[in-house]
Amino acid sequence: MSADWGTCVLLSVKPRFADLILAGTKRVEFRRSWAARDVSHIAIYSSAPVQRIVAIAAVEDVVRTTSWNLWKHSTARGGGLSRSELLDYFEGKDEGYALLLGEVTVLPEPLLPSDLISPFTPPQSFRYLTEREAERLWA
């Protein structure tokens, strides 16, 4: 990955949702909080029990809005969850984030995160990748 790829993050995603992203039926990922920097790509880390990086997704846009408006993005782009699940997830928050996913590149072999990041600790939400880590991911 060269500098013109922009900023890449490692994003923890439950396996249920990671599978939907890989299948192309989930084109939006929801977050209660999001990165301060512009993010161009997301390395999808499928959390336990998979515990592997399974894909890289381009970020088309990030929308910050109310949970009710986030539901519109879910229905338009495939959010992979019910309305009640979305509202429960954002309970107590005035606003949330919809990460609108672009092209998704499925890795031919899921990657052990420790092969990329040492020592590896799964991020609670996301973790910025260093330029070196991102280059190794794209290789």
Secondary structure in CASP SS format (residue, H / E / C, confidence):
PFRMAT SS
TARGET T0000
AUTHOR 0000-0000-0000
METHOD secondary structure of the structure
MODEL  1
M C 1.00
S C 1.00
A H 1.00
D H 1.00
W H 1.00
G C 1.00
T C 1.00
C E 1.00
V E 1.00
L E 1.00
L E 1.00
S E 1.00
V E 1.00
K C 1.00
P H 1.00
R H 1.00
F H 1.00
A H 1.00
D H 1.00
L H 1.00
I H 1.00
L H 1.00
A H 1.00
G C 1.00
T C 1.00
K C 1.00
R C 1.00
V E 1.00
E E 1.00
F E 1.00
R E 1.00
R C 1.00
S C 1.00
W C 1.00
A C 1.00
A C 1.00
R C 1.00
D C 1.00
V C 1.00
S C 1.00
H E 1.00
I E 1.00
A E 1.00
I E 1.00
Y E 1.00
S E 1.00
S C 1.00
A C 1.00
P C 1.00
V C 1.00
Q C 1.00
R E 1.00
I E 1.00
V E 1.00
A E 1.00
I E 1.00
A E 1.00
A E 1.00
V E 1.00
E E 1.00
D E 1.00
V E 1.00
V E 1.00
R E 1.00
T E 1.00
T C 1.00
S H 1.00
W H 1.00
N H 1.00
L H 1.00
W H 1.00
K H 1.00
H H 1.00
S H 1.00
T H 1.00
A H 1.00
R H 1.00
G C 1.00
G C 1.00
G C 1.00
L C 1.00
S C 1.00
R H 1.00
S H 1.00
E H 1.00
L H 1.00
L H 1.00
D H 1.00
Y H 1.00
F C 1.00
E C 1.00
G C 1.00
K C 1.00
D C 1.00
E C 1.00
G E 1.00
Y E 1.00
A E 1.00
L E 1.00
L E 1.00
L E 1.00
G E 1.00
E E 1.00
V E 1.00
T E 1.00
V E 1.00
L E 1.00
P E 1.00
E E 1.00
P E 1.00
L E 1.00
L C 1.00
P H 1.00
S H 1.00
D H 1.00
L C 1.00
I C 1.00
S C 1.00
P C 1.00
F C 1.00
T C 1.00
P C 1.00
P C 1.00
Q C 1.00
S C 1.00
F E 1.00
R E 1.00
Y E 1.00
L C 1.00
T C 1.00
E H 1.00
R H 1.00
E H 1.00
A H 1.00
E H 1.00
R H 1.00
L H 1.00
W H 1.00
A C 1.00
END
